[in-house]
C-alpha cells in the first residue's frame, strides 16, 4: 500500500500520519517535547527536539503498520510559525529557537511602529499592529542584544523552513511561512526588500521562496537514515499550521471559515481578496497559491485547559483529566454562577493585540466550586472567540457560519456546545480534528504529486463527522455576560501594563 507521510511540528510535540492517496488516515503517532521559559516573557525550544520527534514518529509508524519504506510516496510538513532560528551557512544553529510565544521584543515592536508614524500608520502598511511576539521585532532584538548571532546568521528560519532544511539540505522559505514575517508582498509573492532595508535587516538573510505544493528536494542520505526511509523521497514545501488546518478542515473555498481549538487557537477565512488588518487580524498567504487566509489568532486556548488541569485538578494534562473536566463542566449551569475567566495567559493577539494582558477570574467568590471555575475557563475562551467573530463580521463582512472546527478541543462535546452557545454559530466537526494540520499537509503533498488537481478539489474528501447547533436556552445568560467580558480589557488595561511592563524591564 502506497502512502504519504505528513507531520504537524507543533508547540507541544510532533504529530505524524500515514495517508493513502485516497485521503484515508491509516495510522498516526505523537512525540512530545518541551518549551523552555528561561526568563519572564521568554520562550524557547530546542530544534533538535523537533527533528528527533519527526524521526521517532516515522519509525514507529513504519513499525506499527509494516509499510515498506519503498511505498512512501512523499513527505510534507505543517509547522508552528513565528519562530526565530538563526543559522550559519552550513545550517548550524547559532542560538536556541525563539518561540512564537516569546514576547521579549516588546520595546522593538513599539520602535518599529514609531518609525512608521505610530500604530495606525503601521497597520495601514503591514496589515495590523504588532507586538513583541512578531518577527521583525525579534530580528531587531537579536541585532541589538546578540549582535554576534545576527552578524553570523546566513539565514533566519522558522520551524517549517528549518525542518525542510533538515530533510532536504535546501535553505528555502515556503510562502505562507514567509507571509507571517510581515515582509512578503502578497500581490507579487516576493520578499519586500524595501521593508527589510527600512528596518535595517539584510535581505540576503532571508531564503528563496517556494510554494506549498512545490517539491523542495529529495530526502538526503542523512535524513533518510534518521527516519528509516529511502533517500530522494520528494519533500514538498508544506505550510504553516493554520494554513494546513484550513485544508484539513475542508475550509478551502471562498468564504469558508475554520475555528481551531488547539494549544493556541484561531479563526481563519479562505478568500481571494486582500484586506487591511485591524485589531490583530491579518491577511496571510494561504497554502493554496491562488488564495489568501484572513486570520485572527488567540494565543492561549487549549493552553488554558492545560493550566486548569495542573492548577485546579492537580493532574497532568492527559485524556483522563480532560474527560473529568468535561464531566464537571457539563454538570454546571451556563454562566458559571456569573464567574468570568479571561483567557490571556500569555498576552493576546486578537481581538486586542497586547502582550501585557494576563488571565484571571473576575467575580470569584467563596461559593464558587472547582467545576464552576473549570466551566468559566471554557466559556472565557468562547467569549474571546465571539469577540473575534463579531470583529470579522463587522469589519470584513464574513458571517463565519457555519464554522469548521478542528484541534484537540474539538474532541470535547461540552466545549463545542459552549462555543456554539456563546457565538451563536453552527460548528461542523471534521474527522480527525487533532490531526487536521498533518492531514492538510498530506493533502498538499497529494496535490503536489498530481493526485488532486488543486487545493480546492480536496474539499470533497474531508468528511464532517457531526454538527453542533447553538442552544437557544443558553443565549440569555451568555448575552448578559459577554458584554461584561468586553468591559474587562478597557477597565484593566492600565493595570496590566503597569504590572507587566515592570516585569519586562527586569
N, C-alpha and C positions, 0 to 999 in steps of 0.2 A: 504494500500500500504506500503510495507516494503522499508526502505531507509537506506542509510549510511550517517552519519553526518561527515563532514570534515571541517577543518579550515586552514586558512593561517594566522598565527600570525606574522604579518609583522612589519615594522618600523613605518608606519603611522597609522595602525589600523588592526583590525581583520576582515577578510572575512570569511564567513561561507556558506556552501552549503548543500543541501539535494540532494543526488544522488540515483537513482534507481539501483538495481543490474545490469540492462542492460546498465548503463552508461549515462542515461539522467539526466541532472540537472533540478530538478523540482522547486527549489526556492533558493534564495541567499539573503544574508544580509551583512551589513558592519557597524562596530562601530569604530570610530576614537579614537586616544589617542595621547598625545604629546610626544615629545622628549625635554629634558631639556639640556641647554648649560650653566652650571654654571661658566665655565672659558674657556679661549681660548684653543682650541683643545679638550676640554672635551665634552662628550655627554652621557647623562644618561637617563634611563627610569624607571618608577615605575612598577614593575612586577605585582602589584595588578591591574593596569590598564589593563594588558593583560587578566587576569582571569575575570575581570568584563566584558570585551568585549566579551569573549567567552560565558559567561552566558547570556549577553544581546542579542547577535545574536541568540543563541539557542532558547531562549524563544520566540523571535519574529518570528523565522521560524516555530516553532510549532504552534504558534497562527495564523499566516497568512495562513498556509496550512491545519490546522485541523488534522495533522497527530498525531496519538496516540503514546505517548512515548513508548508504548509496541512494536511498529513496527519499532523502531530504532535498526538496527542490530549491529552497532558498531560505534566507534569514531576513528578518525585519525587526526593527526596534521602535517601540514607543518609549518616550523618556520624559522625566521631570524636566522642567525648564527653569530659566533664570538663575542658573548656577554660573560661577566664575571659576574657570580652571585654566590657569596659565601653564603652558608647556614650552619646552625649548624646541629647537629644530628637529630633534630626534623623537619628539613626543614625550619626553620625560617630564614628570610633574615637578613644578617649582615650589609649590606650597599646597596644603590641603584645599580641597574644593570649598569655596564659599557658597553655602546653600542658598536656595531661593528664600528660605525662612529668615536669613540673616539680614538684620536691619542696621548694621554698624555705620553705613554710609549716609546717615540722615543729614549730616551737615553738607555733604557734597550734593545731595538731592536739592537742597534749598539753593545752593550756589548755582547749580545748573539752571534752575528755573529763573533765578535772579538775573543770570546772564542774558536771558531772552525776555527780559521785561517783566518777570513775575509769572505766577502760576497760570493766570488766564491766557497770556500770550503763548506760553509754552504748550498749553493744552491745544490751542489752535494749530500749532505747528506739528506736534508729535502725536496728538490724539488723546491726551489725558495728562493730568498731573502725575508726578512720580514721587516715590518715597525712597528711603534708604535701602529698600529691598530690590530696587531696579538695577539694571546692569550698567548704564552709563555712570551713575554714582559709584558703583562698586569698582569699575575700572579706574575712576579718578581717585578713589580711596587707595587703591594699590599704588598708583603713580605717586601719591603724596606720602603714604606711610610705609610702603615697601618698594622703594624705587629700584632696588636691585632685582626684584622679581619682575617689575614692569619692564625694565630695560632688557632683561634676559628672556622675556617671553617672545617666542617666534609666533605664537598664536594664542588667542583667547578662545577657549572651547566651552561648550555647555555639555550637559550629560550625554545627550544624543550624539553629538559630534565626537566626543571622546570615545564612546563605545564603538562608533563606526571606525575610528582610527585603530582601536584595539583589534577589531575584527578584520579590517582590510589593509591597514597600513597607510590609508589615504587621509589626508587632512582636508576635510570639506565641511561645509555648513549647509544643512538642509533648510529650505526656505521658511518653513513655519517656525523653526528654532531661531532663524535669523530675525524674524519679524518681532520677536519679543525684546530684542535689543533696543528697539526704537530707532535703528539706523538702517532699516531696509525700506527702499522705495516700493510701496505696494503696487504702484502702477507699472513701473519698469521691471520690477523683480530684480533689482540690482542694489548693491550696497550704496548708501548715500554717503559718499566720501566727503561731501561738503559738511555734512553734520558731524562726521568724525573729526575733521580738521577744526571745526568751530570749538570743539571741546578739548582740543589738543591730543586726540587719540590717533595713533599711527594706523592708517588704512591697511598697511601690509600685515598687521597682526590679526586680520580677520580673513578666514579661509575662503576659497572659492565656493560658489553656491551651487547646490544641486536640488532637484525636485524630489518629492517624497517617493515617486514611482520610478525614479532613475536607479539603475544598477550602479552602485558606487564602485564596486570591485568584487573580486573573489576573496573568499576566506583565506588568510595567509596560512602558511605551514604551521607557524607557532599557535595561531588562534585555533586551527583545526585540531592540533594536538591537545590544547587546553580543553576543548569542548567535546572531543571524541568524535569528530566529524571528518569528512574528507575535505581536502583543500580545494579551493577555487569554487566552492558553492557561491552563487551570486548573493550579494548582500545589498538590499535596497535602502534608499535614503530614509524611509520611515518618517516619523513626525513627532511633534510634541504630544504629550499625553492628552491634552484637551482636544487636539485635532484628531487623534486616534479614537478617543472615546466617542466623538461625534459619528464616526464611521461605524464603530462597534455597536452604537445605539440605533443606527439606521437613520440618523438625522443628517441627511446628505442632500436633500433637495431645497430649493429656495424657500426660506422662511421656517424650515424645520428647527425646532428648539430641543435642547437636551439639558437635563439637570444632573449634575454629578454630586453624589453624596460619598465622597472619599475622605482621605485624611484632611485635605482641603476640599473645597467644592467650588462649583461654578455653574453659571448658565451660559450656554452658547447658542448662537443663531447662525445658521448657514445662509449666506447671501452673496450675491454678485456685486452688491452695492458697497461703496466705500463711505464710511461715516466718520465724522469727527467725534472723538471720545469725550465723555462727560462723566464726572463723579466716579472715576475709576473704571469706566467702560472703554474698551479698546477694540479697534479693528486690527486683526492679525491675519496672516496668510493661513488659509485652510490647507489640509493635506491634499485637497482637490486643487490642482494647479489653476483651475478656472474660477475658483470661489474664494471668498474671504470668510472669516469667522468673527462675528461680533461676540466679545467675551466679557463677562462680568464675574470676577473671582472673589470668593470669600476665603480668607486664609485658613481658619480652623473650623472644620465641620465635624467629620468623624473624630478629629483630634479632641474635640470637646467630650465625646463619649469615652475615649481612651483615658482622658483626665478623670472623668467621673468614675470609671471602673477602679482606678487606683485610689483616688481620694475619698470617694463616698462608699465604695464597696470593698476596699482593701484587698483587691484581687487583680491579677494580671489580666490585661485586655485580650481575652480569648473567647471562643464561641460560647462557652457555658456562662461566662459573666454577662455577655451581651444578651443572651436569652433570658437570664434573670432580670436584667434591667428592662427588657421589653415587657416581661410579665408585670413588673412593678408599674411601669408607665401605663400599661393597659388598664390597671386597676384604679387609676386616678382620674378624676373628672377633668375635662378640658379647662384650661386656665390655671391649673396647679395651685388653687387657693389664692389667686391674684399674685403669685410669685413670678417674677420675670428674671430671666438669665440673659446676660449679654455675652455672645459667643466670640469675643475678640481677644482670645487668649494670647495672641502674639501679634497684635496690631491688626489692621484691616486694609484691604484694597478697595472693595466696593461693597456698599454704595458710598462709603466715607473713607477715602484713601488717607489713612493716618496711622503711622507706625506706633504712636504713643498710646493708642487705645489698649484696654485690657478687659478681661472678662470679669463678671461678678454677678451676684444675686441682688436684686432690688426688691424690697418689701419682704425680706425674710423675717419670720417671727419664730418664737419658740414652739409654736403649734405646728409648724411645717414638718412633714415627715421626709425621710430619705427618698421615698417613692415620688413625692411631690417635687423634690429638688431634681430628681432624675427627669421627670416629665418636663419641668421648666427648661432644662437644658435642650431637650428635643425641640420644644416649642420656640426657644430663643433662636436656634438655628433657622427654624421655619419663618419666624418674623423677619430675620435678616434677609432671607430669600424673597419674601414678599416685597420688601423694600426694593430689592434689586429688580424684581419683575415689574413693579409699579414704575420704576425708572425706565425700563426698557419699553414699556407701553407708552408712557407719557412723552418721552424724548425721541423715540425712534419708530413708534407705531407698530411694534410687534406685540401681539397678544400673548404669545407663548402658551397656547392652549390647543392641543394637549402638550405635555412635556414628556419627552422620552427620558426615563430616569435610569441611571446606572451608578456603579460604585458599590462598595461594601454595604453602605446604608440602605441600598435598595432591597437588601435581603430581609430587613426588619419591617414587617407589616405595620406595627404601631407607628413607627416613624413616618412611613409613607402616608398613613391616614392623617397624621398630624400635619404634614406638609401640604397635603391636598386640602385639608380643612382650613388651614391658615391662609393659603394662597388663593384658594378658590379655583384651582386648576385640576384637570384630569391628568393623572400620572399613568403613563404607559411603561410598564417594566419589561425591559428587554431580557432575553435569555442570557445567562452567564454574566450578570451585572458586574461581578468582581473582576472578570476577565475582559471587560469591554475594550479596554485600551490595547491589550495584547491582541485581541480579536481584530480590532481596527487595523493594527499594524500588519496582521496576517493578510487581511483583505487588500491592503495597499500593495503587498508583495504579489498577491494574485493578479491585481491589475497590471503591475509591472511585468509579470510573466506573460500577459496576454490572455489569461484565463477569463477575465471580465474586461469589457471594452472601456469602462470608465468607473470612477469612484461612485457616481450617482447610480450606476447599474447594480451596485451591490446591495441596495436597499431591500430588494425583493427576497434576499436570502437571510435577512436578520429578523428572526421571529419576535413577536410581542407575546410574552407569557401571560400577563394579566393586566387589567387596568384598575385603578383606584379612583373612585369619584369622591368629590368633596361632600362631607356630611353637613347638610344644611342646618341641622340642630346645633352644630358647634359654631356657626357663624356669628351668633350674637356675642358670646363671650370673647371670641378672638377679635371681633370687630371693636370691642371695648379696650382690649389690652394692646392691640397693635399700635394705636396712636400713642399710648403711654410708652411703648418701646421706642417709638420715633423721637420722643422727647428726651431720652436719656443722654444721647450724644451732645446736643446743644447745651444741656444743663451741666454736664460734667466735663466738657471738652477742656476747659481751662485747668481743671484739677488733674486730668490725665497728663497734660503737657507739663504741669509743674512737677508732678511726681516722677514722670519717666524721662523727662529731659535731664533731671538731676542724675538719674541712673546712667544715661548715655554719656554724660560728661565724665563720670567716674570710670 
